[in-house]
Amino acid sequence: MSRIPGWLLRHRITIEPYRGSSSTGPVYGPPTAVRAFVDEQTRAVVSPGGEEVTSSSTAYTAPGTSAPPLSRVTLPSGRTTTVIACLSRDGGGLPTPDHVEIQLQ
């Protein structure tokens, strides 16, 4: 098993994990800065609820990164977006870089 090389994680994103909602709106946990590779490309993805939605960008991070759906993410450009899905990509022992794919609105 190999991790995604650190030199590929050229960007920094800030993740505020979604904790639920209150009478005043969404509740987020404390912000965490994470090294990532950000690909700003529009594509269709399937949300955890099974709906086809449009993703405007994807962040690739080291294994172990947590970003629950609906978490708030600030990209290097300063744009704030929302997590659609956070997917663990594990090669199962194959010589591929293990990483986490965070699909963003």
Backbone as XML, in Angstrom:
<?xml version="1.0"?>
<chain id="A" units="angstrom">
  <residue number="1" name="MET">
    <atom name="N" x="0.846" y="-1.174" z="0.000"/>
    <atom name="CA" x="0.000" y="0.000" z="0.000"/>
    <atom name="C" x="0.888" y="1.233" z="0.000"/>
  </residue>
  <residue number="2" name="SER">
    <atom name="N" x="0.631" y="2.175" z="-0.923"/>
    <atom name="CA" x="1.399" y="3.415" z="-0.931"/>
    <atom name="C" x="0.450" y="4.609" z="-0.843"/>
  </residue>
  <residue number="3" name="ARG">
    <atom name="N" x="0.882" y="5.600" z="-0.125"/>
    <atom name="CA" x="0.097" y="6.821" z="0.038"/>
    <atom name="C" x="0.383" y="7.755" z="-1.121"/>
  </residue>
  <residue number="4" name="ILE">
    <atom name="N" x="-0.544" y="8.649" z="-1.374"/>
    <atom name="CA" x="-0.320" y="9.670" z="-2.388"/>
    <atom name="C" x="0.899" y="10.484" z="-1.965"/>
  </residue>
  <residue number="5" name="PRO">
    <atom name="N" x="1.856" y="10.716" z="-2.869"/>
    <atom name="CA" x="3.069" y="11.445" z="-2.492"/>
    <atom name="C" x="2.759" y="12.877" z="-2.037"/>
  </residue>
  <residue number="6" name="GLY">
    <atom name="N" x="3.407" y="13.295" z="-0.969"/>
    <atom name="CA" x="3.199" y="14.628" z="-0.421"/>
    <atom name="C" x="3.467" y="15.745" z="-1.409"/>
  </residue>
  <residue number="7" name="TRP">
    <atom name="N" x="4.414" y="15.528" z="-2.328"/>
    <atom name="CA" x="4.746" y="16.594" z="-3.278"/>
    <atom name="C" x="3.613" y="16.847" z="-4.272"/>
  </residue>
  <residue number="8" name="LEU">
    <atom name="N" x="2.651" y="15.920" z="-4.384"/>
    <atom name="CA" x="1.491" y="16.145" z="-5.248"/>
    <atom name="C" x="0.426" y="17.009" z="-4.566"/>
  </residue>
  <residue number="9" name="LEU">
    <atom name="N" x="0.469" y="17.081" z="-3.260"/>
    <atom name="CA" x="-0.532" y="17.838" z="-2.503"/>
    <atom name="C" x="-0.089" y="19.297" z="-2.421"/>
  </residue>
  <residue number="10" name="ARG">
    <atom name="N" x="-0.248" y="20.023" z="-3.516"/>
    <atom name="CA" x="0.300" y="21.372" z="-3.696"/>
    <atom name="C" x="-0.579" y="22.480" z="-3.130"/>
  </residue>
  <residue number="11" name="HIS">
    <atom name="N" x="-1.821" y="22.178" z="-2.802"/>
    <atom name="CA" x="-2.751" y="23.201" z="-2.352"/>
    <atom name="C" x="-3.101" y="23.002" z="-0.880"/>
  </residue>
  <residue number="12" name="ARG">
    <atom name="N" x="-3.724" y="24.020" z="-0.296"/>
    <atom name="CA" x="-4.261" y="23.931" z="1.064"/>
    <atom name="C" x="-5.738" y="24.269" z="1.003"/>
  </residue>
  <residue number="13" name="ILE">
    <atom name="N" x="-6.547" y="23.411" z="1.603"/>
    <atom name="CA" x="-7.970" y="23.674" z="1.736"/>
    <atom name="C" x="-8.312" y="23.699" z="3.217"/>
  </residue>
  <residue number="14" name="THR">
    <atom name="N" x="-9.424" y="24.320" z="3.541"/>
    <atom name="CA" x="-9.889" y="24.336" z="4.926"/>
    <atom name="C" x="-11.221" y="23.599" z="4.981"/>
  </residue>
  <residue number="15" name="ILE">
    <atom name="N" x="-11.301" y="22.595" z="5.856"/>
    <atom name="CA" x="-12.514" y="21.799" z="6.011"/>
    <atom name="C" x="-13.151" y="22.121" z="7.354"/>
  </residue>
  <residue number="16" name="GLU">
    <atom name="N" x="-14.442" y="22.472" z="7.311"/>
    <atom name="CA" x="-15.237" y="22.664" z="8.518"/>
    <atom name="C" x="-16.288" y="21.551" z="8.511"/>
  </residue>
  <residue number="17" name="PRO">
    <atom name="N" x="-16.082" y="20.493" z="9.325"/>
    <atom name="CA" x="-16.980" y="19.331" z="9.267"/>
    <atom name="C" x="-18.418" y="19.669" z="9.671"/>
  </residue>
  <residue number="18" name="TYR">
    <atom name="N" x="-19.347" y="19.154" z="8.889"/>
    <atom name="CA" x="-20.766" y="19.344" z="9.167"/>
    <atom name="C" x="-21.147" y="18.550" z="10.408"/>
  </residue>
  <residue number="19" name="ARG">
    <atom name="N" x="-21.797" y="19.207" z="11.366"/>
    <atom name="CA" x="-22.189" y="18.568" z="12.629"/>
    <atom name="C" x="-23.696" y="18.409" z="12.766"/>
  </residue>
  <residue number="20" name="GLY">
    <atom name="N" x="-24.466" y="19.028" z="11.888"/>
    <atom name="CA" x="-25.920" y="18.957" z="11.969"/>
    <atom name="C" x="-26.521" y="20.324" z="11.720"/>
  </residue>
  <residue number="21" name="SER">
    <atom name="N" x="-27.798" y="20.468" z="12.074"/>
    <atom name="CA" x="-28.457" y="21.754" z="11.861"/>
    <atom name="C" x="-29.109" y="22.211" z="13.161"/>
  </residue>
  <residue number="22" name="SER">
    <atom name="N" x="-29.308" y="23.503" z="13.231"/>
    <atom name="CA" x="-29.961" y="24.098" z="14.393"/>
    <atom name="C" x="-31.058" y="25.028" z="13.875"/>
  </residue>
  <residue number="23" name="SER">
    <atom name="N" x="-31.709" y="25.713" z="14.766"/>
    <atom name="CA" x="-32.769" y="26.629" z="14.360"/>
    <atom name="C" x="-32.225" y="27.806" z="13.555"/>
  </residue>
  <residue number="24" name="THR">
    <atom name="N" x="-30.923" y="28.045" z="13.644"/>
    <atom name="CA" x="-30.321" y="29.160" z="12.898"/>
    <atom name="C" x="-29.573" y="28.701" z="11.648"/>
  </residue>
  <residue number="25" name="GLY">
    <atom name="N" x="-29.571" y="27.402" z="11.366"/>
    <atom name="CA" x="-28.909" y="26.900" z="10.158"/>
    <atom name="C" x="-27.910" y="25.810" z="10.464"/>
  </residue>
  <residue number="26" name="PRO">
    <atom name="N" x="-27.030" y="25.502" z="9.492"/>
    <atom name="CA" x="-26.054" y="24.422" z="9.669"/>
    <atom name="C" x="-25.064" y="24.715" z="10.808"/>
  </residue>
  <residue number="27" name="VAL">
    <atom name="N" x="-24.614" y="23.638" z="11.445"/>
    <atom name="CA" x="-23.605" y="23.746" z="12.504"/>
    <atom name="C" x="-22.352" y="23.022" z="12.009"/>
  </residue>
  <residue number="28" name="TYR">
    <atom name="N" x="-21.202" y="23.705" z="12.110"/>
    <atom name="CA" x="-19.935" y="23.150" z="11.641"/>
    <atom name="C" x="-18.949" y="23.042" z="12.784"/>
  </residue>
  <residue number="29" name="GLY">
    <atom name="N" x="-18.043" y="22.067" z="12.683"/>
    <atom name="CA" x="-16.970" y="21.905" z="13.652"/>
    <atom name="C" x="-15.853" y="22.899" z="13.357"/>
  </residue>
  <residue number="30" name="PRO">
    <atom name="N" x="-14.798" y="22.860" z="14.153"/>
    <atom name="CA" x="-13.692" y="23.792" z="13.959"/>
    <atom name="C" x="-12.995" y="23.561" z="12.615"/>
  </residue>
  <residue number="31" name="PRO">
    <atom name="N" x="-12.526" y="24.637" z="11.982"/>
    <atom name="CA" x="-11.844" y="24.507" z="10.693"/>
    <atom name="C" x="-10.491" y="23.820" z="10.829"/>
  </residue>
  <residue number="32" name="THR">
    <atom name="N" x="-10.169" y="22.994" z="9.844"/>
    <atom name="CA" x="-8.893" y="22.291" z="9.798"/>
    <atom name="C" x="-8.264" y="22.510" z="8.434"/>
  </residue>
  <residue number="33" name="ALA">
    <atom name="N" x="-7.008" y="22.965" z="8.414"/>
    <atom name="CA" x="-6.278" y="23.131" z="7.153"/>
    <atom name="C" x="-5.719" y="21.781" z="6.724"/>
  </residue>
  <residue number="34" name="VAL">
    <atom name="N" x="-5.899" y="21.444" z="5.453"/>
    <atom name="CA" x="-5.494" y="20.141" z="4.930"/>
    <atom name="C" x="-4.738" y="20.355" z="3.617"/>
  </residue>
  <residue number="35" name="ARG">
    <atom name="N" x="-3.643" y="19.628" z="3.439"/>
    <atom name="CA" x="-2.929" y="19.635" z="2.164"/>
    <atom name="C" x="-3.731" y="18.815" z="1.161"/>
  </residue>
  <residue number="36" name="ALA">
    <atom name="N" x="-3.810" y="19.318" z="-0.073"/>
    <atom name="CA" x="-4.630" y="18.651" z="-1.082"/>
    <atom name="C" x="-4.128" y="18.977" z="-2.479"/>
  </residue>
  <residue number="37" name="PHE">
    <atom name="N" x="-4.639" y="18.225" z="-3.440"/>
    <atom name="CA" x="-4.509" y="18.586" z="-4.840"/>
    <atom name="C" x="-5.919" y="18.895" z="-5.301"/>
  </residue>
  <residue number="38" name="VAL">
    <atom name="N" x="-6.159" y="20.123" z="-5.767"/>
    <atom name="CA" x="-7.499" y="20.551" z="-6.153"/>
    <atom name="C" x="-7.613" y="20.568" z="-7.673"/>
  </residue>
  <residue number="39" name="ASP">
    <atom name="N" x="-8.639" y="19.888" z="-8.173"/>
    <atom name="CA" x="-8.939" y="19.836" z="-9.604"/>
    <atom name="C" x="-10.287" y="20.514" z="-9.809"/>
  </residue>
  <residue number="40" name="GLU">
    <atom name="N" x="-10.263" y="21.736" z="-10.367"/>
    <atom name="CA" x="-11.512" y="22.469" z="-10.593"/>
    <atom name="C" x="-12.038" y="22.124" z="-11.977"/>
  </residue>
  <residue number="41" name="GLN">
    <atom name="N" x="-12.860" y="21.076" z="-11.994"/>
    <atom name="CA" x="-13.433" y="20.561" z="-13.234"/>
    <atom name="C" x="-14.877" y="20.183" z="-12.962"/>
  </residue>
  <residue number="42" name="THR">
    <atom name="N" x="-15.783" y="20.584" z="-13.822"/>
    <atom name="CA" x="-17.196" y="20.263" z="-13.647"/>
    <atom name="C" x="-17.482" y="18.866" z="-14.191"/>
  </residue>
  <residue number="43" name="ARG">
    <atom name="N" x="-18.180" y="18.062" z="-13.365"/>
    <atom name="CA" x="-18.567" y="16.714" z="-13.792"/>
    <atom name="C" x="-19.782" y="16.260" z="-12.996"/>
  </residue>
  <residue number="44" name="ALA">
    <atom name="N" x="-20.489" y="15.283" z="-13.529"/>
    <atom name="CA" x="-21.657" y="14.730" z="-12.845"/>
    <atom name="C" x="-21.192" y="13.633" z="-11.888"/>
  </residue>
  <residue number="45" name="VAL">
    <atom name="N" x="-21.708" y="13.663" z="-10.657"/>
    <atom name="CA" x="-21.402" y="12.633" z="-9.661"/>
    <atom name="C" x="-22.711" y="12.228" z="-8.987"/>
  </residue>
  <residue number="46" name="VAL">
    <atom name="N" x="-22.681" y="11.125" z="-8.258"/>
    <atom name="CA" x="-23.855" y="10.659" z="-7.530"/>
    <atom name="C" x="-23.655" y="10.950" z="-6.044"/>
  </residue>
  <residue number="47" name="SER">
    <atom name="N" x="-24.626" y="11.619" z="-5.442"/>
    <atom name="CA" x="-24.550" y="11.966" z="-4.023"/>
    <atom name="C" x="-24.806" y="10.722" z="-3.177"/>
  </residue>
  <residue number="48" name="PRO">
    <atom name="N" x="-24.500" y="10.785" z="-1.875"/>
    <atom name="CA" x="-24.779" y="9.641" z="-0.999"/>
    <atom name="C" x="-26.255" y="9.249" z="-1.006"/>
  </residue>
  <residue number="49" name="GLY">
    <atom name="N" x="-27.146" y="10.193" z="-1.322"/>
    <atom name="CA" x="-28.578" y="9.909" z="-1.380"/>
    <atom name="C" x="-29.019" y="9.304" z="-2.704"/>
  </residue>
  <residue number="50" name="GLY">
    <atom name="N" x="-28.078" y="9.115" z="-3.641"/>
    <atom name="CA" x="-28.386" y="8.495" z="-4.914"/>
    <atom name="C" x="-28.786" y="9.460" z="-6.012"/>
  </residue>
  <residue number="51" name="GLU">
    <atom name="N" x="-28.739" y="10.763" z="-5.745"/>
    <atom name="CA" x="-29.098" y="11.762" z="-6.748"/>
    <atom name="C" x="-27.890" y="12.108" z="-7.608"/>
  </residue>
  <residue number="52" name="GLU">
    <atom name="N" x="-28.125" y="12.351" z="-8.889"/>
    <atom name="CA" x="-27.043" y="12.818" z="-9.749"/>
    <atom name="C" x="-26.943" y="14.331" z="-9.594"/>
  </residue>
  <residue number="53" name="VAL">
    <atom name="N" x="-25.769" y="14.816" z="-9.189"/>
    <atom name="CA" x="-25.543" y="16.245" z="-8.972"/>
    <atom name="C" x="-24.282" y="16.665" z="-9.720"/>
  </residue>
  <residue number="54" name="THR">
    <atom name="N" x="-24.091" y="17.966" z="-9.833"/>
    <atom name="CA" x="-22.920" y="18.496" z="-10.524"/>
    <atom name="C" x="-21.846" y="18.859" z="-9.514"/>
  </residue>
  <residue number="55" name="SER">
    <atom name="N" x="-20.649" y="18.357" z="-9.737"/>
    <atom name="CA" x="-19.491" y="18.684" z="-8.913"/>
    <atom name="C" x="-18.642" y="19.687" z="-9.685"/>
  </residue>
  <residue number="56" name="SER">
    <atom name="N" x="-18.317" y="20.806" z="-9.050"/>
    <atom name="CA" x="-17.520" y="21.832" z="-9.722"/>
    <atom name="C" x="-16.027" y="21.659" z="-9.492"/>
  </residue>
  <residue number="57" name="SER">
    <atom name="N" x="-15.663" y="20.859" z="-8.474"/>
    <atom name="CA" x="-14.249" y="20.621" z="-8.200"/>
    <atom name="C" x="-14.096" y="19.389" z="-7.320"/>
  </residue>
  <residue number="58" name="THR">
    <atom name="N" x="-12.874" y="18.861" z="-7.325"/>
    <atom name="CA" x="-12.542" y="17.682" z="-6.530"/>
    <atom name="C" x="-11.222" y="17.941" z="-5.827"/>
  </residue>
  <residue number="59" name="ALA">
    <atom name="N" x="-11.146" y="17.587" z="-4.563"/>
    <atom name="CA" x="-9.904" y="17.696" z="-3.808"/>
    <atom name="C" x="-9.417" y="16.293" z="-3.475"/>
  </residue>
  <residue number="60" name="TYR">
    <atom name="N" x="-8.143" y="16.047" z="-3.709"/>
    <atom name="CA" x="-7.519" y="14.761" z="-3.378"/>
    <atom name="C" x="-6.608" y="15.005" z="-2.192"/>
  </residue>
  <residue number="61" name="THR">
    <atom name="N" x="-6.772" y="14.208" z="-1.127"/>
    <atom name="CA" x="-6.007" y="14.391" z="0.108"/>
    <atom name="C" x="-5.407" y="13.066" z="0.564"/>
  </residue>
  <residue number="62" name="ALA">
    <atom name="N" x="-4.598" y="13.134" z="1.600"/>
    <atom name="CA" x="-3.970" y="11.937" z="2.160"/>
    <atom name="C" x="-5.016" y="11.042" z="2.821"/>
  </residue>
  <residue number="63" name="PRO">
    <atom name="N" x="-4.753" y="9.733" z="2.886"/>
    <atom name="CA" x="-5.678" y="8.826" z="3.586"/>
    <atom name="C" x="-5.906" y="9.288" z="5.023"/>
  </residue>
  <residue number="64" name="GLY">
    <atom name="N" x="-7.118" y="9.069" z="5.494"/>
    <atom name="CA" x="-7.460" y="9.454" z="6.859"/>
    <atom name="C" x="-8.157" y="10.797" z="6.962"/>
  </residue>
  <residue number="65" name="THR">
    <atom name="N" x="-8.192" y="11.561" z="5.879"/>
    <atom name="CA" x="-8.882" y="12.846" z="5.898"/>
    <atom name="C" x="-10.384" y="12.603" z="5.999"/>
  </residue>
  <residue number="66" name="SER">
    <atom name="N" x="-11.039" y="13.369" z="6.844"/>
    <atom name="CA" x="-12.487" y="13.231" z="7.037"/>
    <atom name="C" x="-13.183" y="14.511" z="6.606"/>
  </residue>
  <residue number="67" name="ALA">
    <atom name="N" x="-14.199" y="14.364" z="5.762"/>
    <atom name="CA" x="-15.016" y="15.491" z="5.320"/>
    <atom name="C" x="-16.431" y="14.972" z="5.074"/>
  </residue>
  <residue number="68" name="PRO">
    <atom name="N" x="-17.257" y="14.916" z="6.125"/>
    <atom name="CA" x="-18.613" y="14.392" z="5.969"/>
    <atom name="C" x="-19.408" y="15.195" z="4.926"/>
  </residue>
  <residue number="69" name="PRO">
    <atom name="N" x="-20.373" y="14.556" z="4.250"/>
    <atom name="CA" x="-21.226" y="15.304" z="3.328"/>
    <atom name="C" x="-21.821" y="16.531" z="4.012"/>
  </residue>
  <residue number="70" name="LEU">
    <atom name="N" x="-21.953" y="17.609" z="3.264"/>
    <atom name="CA" x="-22.466" y="18.913" z="3.692"/>
    <atom name="C" x="-21.443" y="19.737" z="4.468"/>
  </residue>
  <residue number="71" name="SER">
    <atom name="N" x="-20.222" y="19.210" z="4.664"/>
    <atom name="CA" x="-19.172" y="20.006" z="5.306"/>
    <atom name="C" x="-18.846" y="21.193" z="4.422"/>
  </residue>
  <residue number="72" name="ARG">
    <atom name="N" x="-18.337" y="22.247" z="5.032"/>
    <atom name="CA" x="-17.959" y="23.452" z="4.303"/>
    <atom name="C" x="-16.466" y="23.399" z="4.022"/>
  </residue>
  <residue number="73" name="VAL">
    <atom name="N" x="-16.083" y="23.687" z="2.768"/>
    <atom name="CA" x="-14.679" y="23.659" z="2.360"/>
    <atom name="C" x="-14.331" y="24.982" z="1.693"/>
  </residue>
  <residue number="74" name="THR">
    <atom name="N" x="-13.214" y="25.563" z="2.103"/>
    <atom name="CA" x="-12.704" y="26.762" z="1.458"/>
    <atom name="C" x="-11.518" y="26.360" z="0.600"/>
  </residue>
  <residue number="75" name="LEU">
    <atom name="N" x="-11.593" y="26.688" z="-0.685"/>
    <atom name="CA" x="-10.555" y="26.328" z="-1.651"/>
    <atom name="C" x="-9.455" y="27.381" z="-1.678"/>
  </residue>
  <residue number="76" name="PRO">
    <atom name="N" x="-8.306" y="27.075" z="-2.301"/>
    <atom name="CA" x="-7.203" y="28.044" z="-2.351"/>
    <atom name="C" x="-7.605" y="29.378" z="-2.991"/>
  </residue>
  <residue number="77" name="SER">
    <atom name="N" x="-8.582" y="29.353" z="-3.884"/>
    <atom name="CA" x="-9.046" y="30.583" z="-4.538"/>
    <atom name="C" x="-9.854" y="31.460" z="-3.595"/>
  </residue>
  <residue number="78" name="GLY">
    <atom name="N" x="-10.248" y="30.914" z="-2.433"/>
    <atom name="CA" x="-11.088" y="31.641" z="-1.490"/>
    <atom name="C" x="-12.557" y="31.283" z="-1.614"/>
  </residue>
  <residue number="79" name="ARG">
    <atom name="N" x="-12.903" y="30.539" z="-2.657"/>
    <atom name="CA" x="-14.289" y="30.121" z="-2.857"/>
    <atom name="C" x="-14.670" y="29.107" z="-1.792"/>
  </residue>
  <residue number="80" name="THR">
    <atom name="N" x="-15.867" y="29.278" z="-1.217"/>
    <atom name="CA" x="-16.382" y="28.341" z="-0.229"/>
    <atom name="C" x="-17.422" y="27.459" z="-0.902"/>
  </residue>
  <residue number="81" name="THR">
    <atom name="N" x="-17.329" y="26.160" z="-0.658"/>
    <atom name="CA" x="-18.210" y="25.194" z="-1.296"/>
    <atom name="C" x="-18.614" y="24.129" z="-0.284"/>
  </residue>
  <residue number="82" name="THR">
    <atom name="N" x="-19.411" y="23.163" z="-0.720"/>
    <atom name="CA" x="-19.952" y="22.137" z="0.157"/>
    <atom name="C" x="-19.563" y="20.752" z="-0.340"/>
  </residue>
  <residue number="83" name="VAL">
    <atom name="N" x="-19.291" y="19.841" z="0.599"/>
    <atom name="CA" x="-18.934" y="18.465" z="0.244"/>
    <atom name="C" x="-20.166" y="17.707" z="-0.231"/>
  </residue>
  <residue number="84" name="ILE">
    <atom name="N" x="-20.026" y="17.058" z="-1.392"/>
    <atom name="CA" x="-21.062" y="16.148" z="-1.885"/>
    <atom name="C" x="-20.800" y="14.762" z="-1.308"/>
  </residue>
  <residue number="85" name="ALA">
    <atom name="N" x="-19.563" y="14.283" z="-1.472"/>
    <atom name="CA" x="-19.187" y="12.958" z="-0.969"/>
    <atom name="C" x="-17.692" y="12.937" z="-0.688"/>
  </residue>
  <residue number="86" name="CYS">
    <atom name="N" x="-17.294" y="12.101" z="0.264"/>
    <atom name="CA" x="-15.896" y="11.899" z="0.624"/>
    <atom name="C" x="-15.620" y="10.407" z="0.476"/>
  </residue>
  <residue number="87" name="LEU">
    <atom name="N" x="-14.748" y="10.057" z="-0.469"/>
    <atom name="CA" x="-14.537" y="8.656" z="-0.840"/>
    <atom name="C" x="-13.105" y="8.223" z="-0.589"/>
  </residue>
  <residue number="88" name="SER">
    <atom name="N" x="-12.938" y="7.105" z="0.100"/>
    <atom name="CA" x="-11.611" y="6.539" z="0.334"/>
    <atom name="C" x="-11.215" y="5.734" z="-0.893"/>
  </residue>
  <residue number="89" name="ARG">
    <atom name="N" x="-10.048" y="6.011" z="-1.444"/>
    <atom name="CA" x="-9.539" y="5.301" z="-2.622"/>
    <atom name="C" x="-8.325" y="4.491" z="-2.189"/>
  </residue>
  <residue number="90" name="ASP">
    <atom name="N" x="-8.547" y="3.194" z="-1.949"/>
    <atom name="CA" x="-7.523" y="2.291" z="-1.453"/>
    <atom name="C" x="-7.254" y="1.238" z="-2.518"/>
  </residue>
  <residue number="91" name="GLY">
    <atom name="N" x="-6.014" y="1.114" z="-2.941"/>
    <atom name="CA" x="-5.649" y="0.168" z="-3.991"/>
    <atom name="C" x="-5.633" y="-1.276" z="-3.537"/>
  </residue>
  <residue number="92" name="GLY">
    <atom name="N" x="-5.873" y="-1.554" z="-2.276"/>
    <atom name="CA" x="-5.915" y="-2.932" z="-1.786"/>
    <atom name="C" x="-4.606" y="-3.676" z="-1.962"/>
  </residue>
  <residue number="93" name="GLY">
    <atom name="N" x="-3.500" y="-2.970" z="-1.826"/>
    <atom name="CA" x="-2.191" y="-3.601" z="-1.961"/>
    <atom name="C" x="-1.573" y="-3.428" z="-3.337"/>
  </residue>
  <residue number="94" name="LEU">
    <atom name="N" x="-2.352" y="-2.962" z="-4.303"/>
    <atom name="CA" x="-1.789" y="-2.690" z="-5.626"/>
    <atom name="C" x="-0.908" y="-1.451" z="-5.551"/>
  </residue>
  <residue number="95" name="PRO">
    <atom name="N" x="0.032" y="-1.310" z="-6.461"/>
    <atom name="CA" x="0.936" y="-0.153" z="-6.410"/>
    <atom name="C" x="0.281" y="1.125" z="-6.945"/>
  </residue>
  <residue number="96" name="THR">
    <atom name="N" x="-0.825" y="1.502" z="-6.323"/>
    <atom name="CA" x="-1.514" y="2.748" z="-6.677"/>
    <atom name="C" x="-1.506" y="3.664" z="-5.467"/>
  </residue>
  <residue number="97" name="PRO">
    <atom name="N" x="-1.568" y="4.970" z="-5.672"/>
    <atom name="CA" x="-1.533" y="5.880" z="-4.519"/>
    <atom name="C" x="-2.868" y="5.919" z="-3.782"/>
  </residue>
  <residue number="98" name="ASP">
    <atom name="N" x="-2.883" y="5.447" z="-2.547"/>
    <atom name="CA" x="-4.081" y="5.515" z="-1.708"/>
    <atom name="C" x="-4.335" y="6.979" z="-1.360"/>
  </residue>
  <residue number="99" name="HIS">
    <atom name="N" x="-5.587" y="7.392" z="-1.408"/>
    <atom name="CA" x="-5.933" y="8.785" z="-1.122"/>
    <atom name="C" x="-7.421" y="8.897" z="-0.809"/>
  </residue>
  <residue number="100" name="VAL">
    <atom name="N" x="-7.838" y="10.097" z="-0.478"/>
    <atom name="CA" x="-9.246" y="10.409" z="-0.239"/>
    <atom name="C" x="-9.672" y="11.393" z="-1.318"/>
  </residue>
  <residue number="101" name="GLU">
    <atom name="N" x="-10.802" y="11.110" z="-1.956"/>
    <atom name="CA" x="-11.365" y="11.994" z="-2.981"/>
    <atom name="C" x="-12.559" y="12.720" z="-2.372"/>
  </residue>
  <residue number="102" name="ILE">
    <atom name="N" x="-12.507" y="14.049" z="-2.372"/>
    <atom name="CA" x="-13.597" y="14.853" z="-1.826"/>
    <atom name="C" x="-14.276" y="15.561" z="-2.989"/>
  </residue>
  <residue number="103" name="GLN">
    <atom name="N" x="-15.512" y="15.150" z="-3.291"/>
    <atom name="CA" x="-16.261" y="15.759" z="-4.379"/>
    <atom name="C" x="-17.005" y="16.976" z="-3.833"/>
  </residue>
  <residue number="104" name="LEU">
    <atom name="N" x="-16.861" y="18.101" z="-4.511"/>
    <atom name="CA" x="-17.382" y="19.377" z="-4.011"/>
    <atom name="C" x="-18.399" y="19.982" z="-4.966"/>
  </residue>
  <residue number="105" name="GLN">
    <atom name="N" x="-19.382" y="20.693" z="-4.403"/>
    <atom name="CA" x="-20.380" y="21.373" z="-5.239"/>
    <atom name="C" x="-19.748" y="22.534" z="-5.967"/>
  </residue>
</chain>
